[in-house]
Amino acid sequence: MSEKKSQPELTLTTRQKQFLKGLAHPLTPLVQIGKEELSPGLLENIKTELLHHELIKVKIGSNCALDKQSTSTTIAELTASSLVQLIGKTIVLYKSNPKRAKEKRILLPKAG
């Protein structure tokens, strides 16, 4: 893969992660990782969903042979998003989108 790894845009504080976990709780996974694993198309799909929603869930399917721990950090790196949480085989990712309408943006609690 020639995709360049980019650093996550920010490191979330514990308080910010707790806030995002609360927002993510009722969400349903928008992207499912299957036997095709981390294909370029799948990563583009994740990036698109992050642009639209800022906070998304990604489900690792039962037919996917990838390790959930390393997969979650790899996806966060490749999509320049922050890994909020990994629960079972569900990954919660956050990436702010300053171009999104102000009233639809997620406002994180202040760090510290």
C-alpha positions as CSV (number, residue, x, y, z in Angstrom):
1,M,0.0,0.0,0.0
2,S,1.4,3.3,-1.0
3,E,-1.0,5.2,1.2
4,K,0.9,7.7,3.4
5,K,0.2,7.4,7.1
6,S,-0.9,10.7,8.6
7,Q,-0.9,11.6,12.2
8,P,-4.2,11.8,14.0
9,E,-5.3,15.4,14.1
10,L,-5.5,15.5,17.9
11,T,-5.0,13.4,21.0
12,L,-8.3,13.2,22.9
13,T,-8.3,13.7,26.7
14,T,-10.1,11.1,28.9
15,R,-13.0,13.6,29.4
16,Q,-13.3,14.1,25.6
17,K,-13.3,10.4,25.0
18,Q,-16.0,9.9,27.6
19,F,-18.1,12.6,25.9
20,L,-17.7,11.0,22.5
21,K,-18.5,7.5,23.9
22,G,-21.8,8.8,25.1
23,L,-22.6,10.3,21.7
24,A,-21.5,7.1,20.0
25,H,-23.6,4.7,22.1
26,P,-26.8,4.9,20.1
27,L,-25.1,4.9,16.7
28,T,-25.2,1.9,14.4
29,P,-22.0,0.9,12.5
30,L,-21.9,2.7,9.1
31,V,-19.0,0.6,7.7
32,Q,-18.4,-3.2,7.9
33,I,-15.0,-4.8,7.4
34,G,-15.4,-8.2,5.7
35,K,-13.1,-10.6,4.0
36,E,-11.8,-7.9,1.7
37,E,-10.2,-6.5,4.9
38,L,-8.5,-3.0,4.6
39,S,-9.0,-2.3,0.9
40,P,-8.4,1.2,-0.5
41,G,-12.2,1.4,-1.2
42,L,-13.0,0.6,2.4
43,L,-10.7,3.2,3.7
44,E,-12.2,5.8,1.3
45,N,-15.6,4.8,2.6
46,I,-14.5,5.4,6.2
47,K,-13.0,8.8,5.3
48,T,-16.3,9.8,3.5
49,E,-18.4,8.7,6.5
50,L,-16.1,10.6,8.9
51,L,-16.5,13.8,6.8
52,H,-20.3,13.5,6.9
53,H,-20.7,12.4,10.5
54,E,-17.4,13.2,12.4
55,L,-18.2,10.3,14.8
56,I,-18.7,6.8,13.4
57,K,-18.7,3.1,14.3
58,V,-16.9,0.6,12.1
59,K,-17.8,-3.1,12.6
60,I,-15.2,-5.9,12.1
61,G,-17.2,-8.7,10.6
62,S,-16.9,-12.3,11.8
63,N,-15.4,-13.4,8.4
64,C,-12.5,-10.8,8.8
65,A,-9.2,-12.4,9.8
66,L,-7.7,-9.1,11.0
67,D,-6.6,-8.5,14.6
68,K,-9.1,-6.0,16.1
69,Q,-6.4,-4.1,18.2
70,S,-4.0,-3.5,15.4
71,T,-6.8,-2.9,12.8
72,S,-8.3,-0.2,15.0
73,T,-5.1,1.8,15.3
74,T,-4.2,1.2,11.6
75,I,-7.5,2.6,10.5
76,A,-7.2,5.6,12.8
77,E,-3.7,6.3,11.3
78,L,-4.7,5.8,7.7
79,T,-7.8,8.0,8.0
80,A,-6.1,10.7,10.2
81,S,-8.9,10.2,12.8
82,S,-8.8,9.6,16.5
83,L,-9.6,6.2,18.0
84,V,-12.2,6.8,20.6
85,Q,-12.9,3.2,21.7
86,L,-12.8,-0.4,20.7
87,I,-15.7,-2.5,22.1
88,G,-15.7,-6.1,21.0
89,K,-15.4,-5.9,17.3
90,T,-16.8,-2.3,17.0
91,I,-14.4,0.6,16.5
92,V,-15.5,4.1,17.3
93,L,-13.6,6.8,15.3
94,Y,-13.8,10.6,15.5
95,K,-12.5,13.3,13.1
96,S,-13.6,16.9,13.3
97,N,-14.8,18.5,10.1
98,P,-14.5,22.3,10.2
99,K,-16.3,22.5,6.8
100,R,-19.5,21.0,8.4
101,A,-22.3,23.3,9.3
102,K,-21.6,24.9,12.7
103,E,-24.8,23.6,14.3
104,K,-24.0,20.0,13.1
105,R,-20.4,19.9,14.4
106,I,-19.5,18.0,17.5
107,L,-18.2,20.4,20.1
108,L,-15.7,18.6,22.4
109,P,-15.4,19.6,26.0
110,K,-12.3,21.7,26.6
111,A,-9.1,19.8,27.3
112,G,-7.9,20.0,30.9
